[in-house]
Amino acid sequence: MNVNEDVKKFNIWSGTYEDSRLQYLYFDRIHKGVLNLVNGVSAPVDLLDVGCGTGRLLRKIRERWPHAQLIGIDPAEGMVKKARQMMPDSTFMVSPAESIPLPDISVDLVFSTTSFHHWSDQLQGIREIRRVLRPGGQFFLADIAPLPFVLRFVHRGHGQLRNQNEVRNMFEQAGLEVQAQRRLFLGHILVTSGIRH
């Protein structure tokens, strides 16, 4: 599936996305798992969610850090429109990960959950995230990364799935130091955290 078809699919889905059973069966559990891994981050000022969809993760983040400036980007205009309706006090922009419309060193914490396999240029997306992170800022990437024995059964049309070593290498190539890699959801989801020095 090419990027335009992917975005078109998510634009169509945006109208019913919040009502999908996948939200509480799958996405909410991943969001909770990722947020549980965020330790020692004291009151970040600016937070970014890359591939934010309707802002569901950002709504959970607002409960944890109510005074933070929350920013979401997503290439699907329908998702961004819905996110703006649900969180009018936050900033949402239509944009892919590969060209984040923010200044250099402008955010403290970046999240991306289950969108990475949709990015057209994953390394460039991580480079953009490093660019907007402040020194000491962290990036938490959670995406589908089946264990090797499962990978051969996964539908290849499901975007660009990466294994643990490939994700680590991309973080390092982009200039982020990998702090940890952990698996969630019976090993199906890989969370990689990195820091910009």
Salt bridges, closest charged atoms under 4 A:
ASP6 OD1 - LYS9 NZ 3.72
ASP6 OD2 - HIS118 ND1 2.57
GLU18 OE1 - ARG56 NH1 2.62
GLU18 OE1 - ARG59 NH2 2.84
ASP28 OD1 - ARG56 NE 2.63
ASP28 OD1 - LYS60 NZ 2.86
ASP46 OD2 - ARG134 NH1 2.97
ASP89 OD1 - ARG62 NH1 2.93
ASP104 OD1 - ARG131 NH1 2.68
ASP108 OD1 - ARG134 NH1 3.06
GLU128 OE2 - ARG131 NE 2.77
ASP143 OD1 - HIS117 ND1 2.83
GLU166 OE2 - ARG162 NH1 3.89
GLU172 OE2 - ARG168 NH1 3.79
GLU177 OE1 - HIS197 NE2 2.35
